[in-house]
Amino acid sequence: MAEDTRQNKKANFSGLAEHSNGMTKSPASAAMASKSGASKKLVIKNFKDRPKLTETYTEDTWLKLRDAVGAIQNSTSIKYNLEELYQAVENLCSYKVSPMLYKQLRQVCEDHVQAQIHQFREYPSLFVLLHSLDSLSFLKRMNRCWQDHCRQTIMIRSIFLFLDRTYVLQNSLLPSIWDTGLELFRTHIVSDSMVQSRTVEGILEQIERERNGETVDRSLLRSLLGMLSDLQVYKESFEQRFLVETERLYAAEGQRLMLERDVPEYLHHVARRLDEENDRIISYLDQSTQKPLISTVEKQLLGEHMTAILQKGLCTLLDENRVTELTLLYQLFSKVKGGLPVLLQFWRDYIKNFGGEIVGSPEKDKDMVQELLDFKDKMDNVAHRCFQRNETFINAMKEAFESFINKRPNKPAELIAKYVDSKLRAGNKEATEEELERILDKIMIIFRFIHGKDVFEAFYKKDLAKRLLVGKSASVDAEKSMLSKLKHECGAAFTSKLEGMFKDMELSKDIMIQFKQYMQNQSEPSNIELTVNILTMGYWPTYTPMEVHLPAEMVKLQEVFKMFYLGKHSGRKLQWQPTLGHAVLKAEFKEGKKELQVSLFQTLVLLMFNEGEEFTLEEIQTATGIEDGELRRTLQSLACGKARVLNKNPRGKDVEDGDRFNFNNDFKHKLFRIKINQIQMKETVEEQVSTTERVFQDRQYQIDAAVVRIMKMRKTLSHNLLVSELYNQLKFPVKPGDLKKRIESLIDRDYMERDKESPNQYHYVA
C-alpha cells in the first residue's frame, strides 16, 4: 500500500512538472532526477532581445483606442473587446508611449466636452431654444449632460486604467483621468458665465418653490448640487447667493407673520421652517451649508424679533400655562445668540409684575397666600418642564419672588402666619397628614423670601397660643413638624419661645395630674373640675389683664390651686387670664338636659340666670365686670347666634343699650353637647397694630444690642462702616433713618459718643 502511494505521488508530481508553465521535461531527465534525489533550480531569464514593434503599431493602436473613446462618448457600441483595449493600453505604456497617450486622450476628451457646450452657447437656433426653455427643462438638460459625462469618464478610465495607475500616479503634477474629466467639465461648461448663472438661478427657483409649498424633483437638485460640489464651485457659485436669497425670503416672511399671527402660531411656524431647512440639508444641500443656513433662518425669524415676540406673547403664554409653546420658545431662543438673556429678563419682569399685583392689592389679602402658593407652583412647573431646570432661570425666579414679596412690608409675613394657622387648626378637614406636610413645605418656600421674619414669628406665636390653649390644634405632629421646619430655616433662637410654649403645655398636664390627686385628699371636694394651664410669661404673647367678677366657688378654687402651686414652686407669681378661659356648663331646658361648651365670659353671663329671670345689659355688666365691647359680643353669641340660649328684647342682630335678656327655656338642639362660639371679633386694626408695634419694639432692642456689640468690638468706627456692619448682622429690613435714630438714642444714653473733630466718627464708651 505504501509503495503504491509513493508511485501515485510521483506520477502526480511528474504530471504537474510536465505541464508547468507550458514547458516539458524529457522522461530521461525526470528519471535521473528521481534517481539521484538531488533538487534542481529552475532559472528564468529575460529575452535577450526585446520584441520590436511594427512601425505603425502605436498609431494603429491609438486609432483603435480613439474609436473606442468616441463610441463611448457618442453612446454607440464599441467594436473591440474591452480586455483587448486594456491590453493595448498596457502594451503602449510598456513601450514608453505613456506621455503621448495621456496627452492624446486628454485632447480627445477636451474636444468632446467643448462640443457639449455648443448645445448651450453657439448655435443661434439653440440659443433661442435655451431662452424658450423653462428653468426646469434647462436643469434637466444640464443634469443629463453631467450624468453622461460622469458615466463616460468612468468607462474611459476603466480602459485606460493601466495608464492611470502607472504613468499618472508616478507624475504627481498630472491629474488623474477622473480629475481631468472634472477639470474639463468645470472649465468648458460650468465656468461659462451664462450656463453657470442659469443653472444656479434654476436651482434657487426650485428651492424657493419648495419653500412655498410646491413639490420639486429633489433627486435632480441633489444631483446638480453634487455636481457643483464635485467641481469645487459650490461655495462661490451657489452657496453665497443661496444664503442671500434665504435671508431676503425669511426677513420678509418674519416681518409679515409677526404682524399677522399670534405668538404660539408664529413659534410653531419657526420650528417647522427650521425642520424643513434641516431636511433640505439632508436631502440635497451640501453638509457645509448647514451652519450658515440655520443661523440665517434663526436670525431672520427669531433674532430680529426676540423682543417683539416676548412683548407680544410671553405674558399670555405664562398666564394660560401653555407648557408646549413655552418649551418651544425656550428651545428656539436657546439657539439664537443673546436669546436666553432676553427671555430671562422678561421672565423675571413677568414674575415681579404678576406677584406684585397679588401682594400689592389689599382687597386680595384674603386669598394672597393661596395665590402666592399657586403662582409659585406654576412658575416652578414652567422652570422645570419648559426651561429644562436651567439654574439661571430658577435663581432669577427666586430673586423676583423675594423682590415683589417684600415691596409691601410686614403684611405678607402676617398673612402667611394666619394661613399656617388655618391649616393647623382643628376642623381643617381638607387635607390628610401627607397633604398637610406638603402644604407646609410649600409655605416654607414662600416664607424664605420674606425679610421681616420677626413679624411672622409674632403673629404665628399669637395664633399658636390660641390653638394650644383652646385645644384647637389639628395635630401635635403637624405642629412639631412646622416648628422643626422653622428651626431649620431660622435657627434655634427663632423657635426657642415657640418650643417653650409646647413645654408649658406638657408641664401643665403633669401639674394637673398632681392637682387632681391633691384635690382628692381635700376635706371639701369641689363640684367644679378645674383645669389650669401654667404659661411662662416670656414665651407667650402679652395678654391685657382684665378684671372680672367670678362666682365665689370659682374664686375659692383658684385660691386652692394657688396654694397648691406656690407650695411646690416658691417665689413664683400667678396672674390669671380670664380672657383665655373656657368651661362646660350643664343646663336644663324643657326639652331636657344639655351641656354647653362656652367661654369664661359666656359662663359668667349664663350663671347669672340661676339668680334671676331677666337682666338688662347694664345689670349684666355691673355683675360680671366684663368690658363693654367684649360683653356685647358675648351676649350677641348667646342671644343672636345659631344656638340662642338667651332671648333678647327687642329682637335684633346687634346688642344695644337698654336691651333686656331672659333665659330661653324653649331652646332646642339635636346635639347633647353644644359648642357656642364666641363672636370672633375680626382681628381689629388695633390688635394688628399692637402686634406690629411689639415687633418694631423688639427690632429696636435688637438694633441697640447690635450697635453696642459692634462698637464694643471695634471701639472706634465711622458712621458708614457702622451702618454697613449693622446691615450684615440684622436679619430684618431696616431703613437708614431708623438706624440713625437708634444711634442717636445710644449717644444720649452714653453708650457711645461722637468724635469731637469728626462728627461722622463714633467712639465706644466703656
Beta strands, then each sheet from edge to edge (+ up, - down):
strand 1: 582-589
strand 2: 592-599
strand 3: 614-616
strand 4: 646-649
strand 5: 660-663
strand 6: 673-675
strand 7: 716-718
strand 8: 752-754
strand 9: 761-764
sheet 1: 1+ 2- 6-
sheet 2: 3+ 5- 4+
sheet 3: 7+ 9- 8+
end
